Amino acid sequence: MQNVLDTLRARGFVKQTVYEDELYELLGKESVPFYIGFDPTADSLHVGHFMQLIIMKHMQDAGHKPIVLIGGGTAMVGDPSGRTDMRAMLSKETIAYHVECFKKQMGRFIRFEGENAAVVVNNADWLLDLNYVDFLRDIGVYFSVNKMLTAECFKTRMERGLSFLEFNYMLMQAYDFLVLHQRYGCSLELGGDDQWSNILAGADLIRRKEHHPAYAVTTALLTTSEGKKMGKTQKGAVWLDENKTSPYEFYQYWRNTADADVEKCFRLLTFLPLEEIAELCKYRDERINAAKERLAFELTKLVHGEEKAAKAQSEARGAFSGNEGTMPEVSLPKEAETVVQALTMTGLCKSNGEARRLVEQGGVSINGERVENAMDGLPAGDFTLFKGKKVRVHVVREK
C-alpha cells in the first residue's frame, strides 16, 4: 500500500513537516495514532474544517488511528492564531452541546468502530483541573518566552496587545499533544499551517520531556487562487449542518467555484483518483462547467448523502440551466431588504454590480413582476425570484 504521506503530498496537502524522513518510515511500517484539534466555537463544523476531515479519512483508510481532540478547555481561553481580536469565551454547557453536534457530522468521514477506530477526547478533561504551580514547574520550564514571541501565531496580536490569557494558548496546545502521547501513544499532530508554531511546540515538548519521537505536519489552508479563505459567502460561513446551510446552497457554493480553483478543490476535498481529476479539469473553456457540476455533486454527497446531492443538482439544473427540474428553495436572511441583496445572497448574481446591471437590463422579476430599481424593497413573505426567463428560485424568509 502507498505510504499515506505520498498520498497527502501528491494531492497537495502537505505544507510543513518536521523530522520528515523519520515520519515517512514510521507511517510505512506501523499504525500511527495521530490527532487533529477542533475548537467547538459553533454547533456545526464548516467548510474551513472540511479539509481536516478529509485528511483524517485518508489517514484512517491507510491504517492509522485518528484522535479527534475537541478543544473544550482551550475554547475557554481562545486561540490567538490568525486573529487581531480576542475570541469569545464559551460556557461548559455550550461547549458540551457543540461537541455532540461535531461527533454526528464527523461520522460521515471517519469510523468510530472497528479496526483503528477514531476516538473523541475533550481537553477540558485534563486542562480544567490543572494545578497552576505544577503546570509551570512541569511544562513551563521547557518554553522560552523569547522564542515564543517570534511565533507567527502571536504576531497579529502583538500590535493591539496580547493578553496573558492568550499567551498561554501555545503551552496548553503543546500540553494536549503530551497528554495524548502519554494516554494513546499519539506521536503525530496535523493541522492548518496557521497552527505551525503551536504544533511544533507540542512535538518539541514531547521530545525534550519524554525523550520520545514526535512529529508535526501542517497543511495549506483552503484558499482561492487569489489567496482568500474559502467557505465564506455574503450570508456568512458555509456550514456542514443542513439547517444552517441547505444542501442546495452547499451545492451551489461549490458549483460557483472559480475556474482556477476547481482542480485544487477536487484534489483536496474529494477522493477521486488524480488521473480522473486531471481528465475532468483539462479544459479551461466552457467545458470546465461539467467539472464544476461533478465537484459540487461529490462534495454535497460527502456531507449530505447521495440522495440530497442528487436533489440539489436537479434543483440547480432547473434553476440555472433552463432544464426541467424542481424549483430550488433558498433561505434569505431576515435583514435582507433590497432586490440587490436578494440577488447576491441567493447566488443568482456574484456581485452587487452584476445585480444592478441585470435589473437595469430588465432581467429581474419578483412573483412575475419586473423589477425597475435594484434598491427596491422585497415582499414581506416568501416569493419567487426570476433571473431572465429560465432561472428562478423560491425564496423563503428566515424567521
Secondary structure, DSSP 8 states (H G I E B T S, - for coil): ---HHHHHHHTT-EEEEESHHHHHHHHHHS--EEEEEE---SSS-BHHHHHHHHHHHHHHHTT-EEEEEE-TTGGGT---TT-SS------HHHHHHHHHHHHHHHTTTS-SSSTT--EEEETHHHHTT--HHHHHHHTGGG--HHHHHT-HHHHHHHTT---HHHHTHHHHHHHHHHHHHHHH---EEEEEGGGHHHHHHHHHHHHHHT----EEEEE---B-TTS-BSSEETTEE-BSSTTTS-HHHHHHHHHT--GGGHHHHHHHH----HHHHHHHTS--STTHHHHHHHHHHHHHHHHH-HHHHHHHHHHHHHHHS--S----EEEE-TT--BHHHHHHHTTS-SSHHHHHHHHHTT-EEETTEE---TT-B--SS-EEEEETTTEEEEEEE--
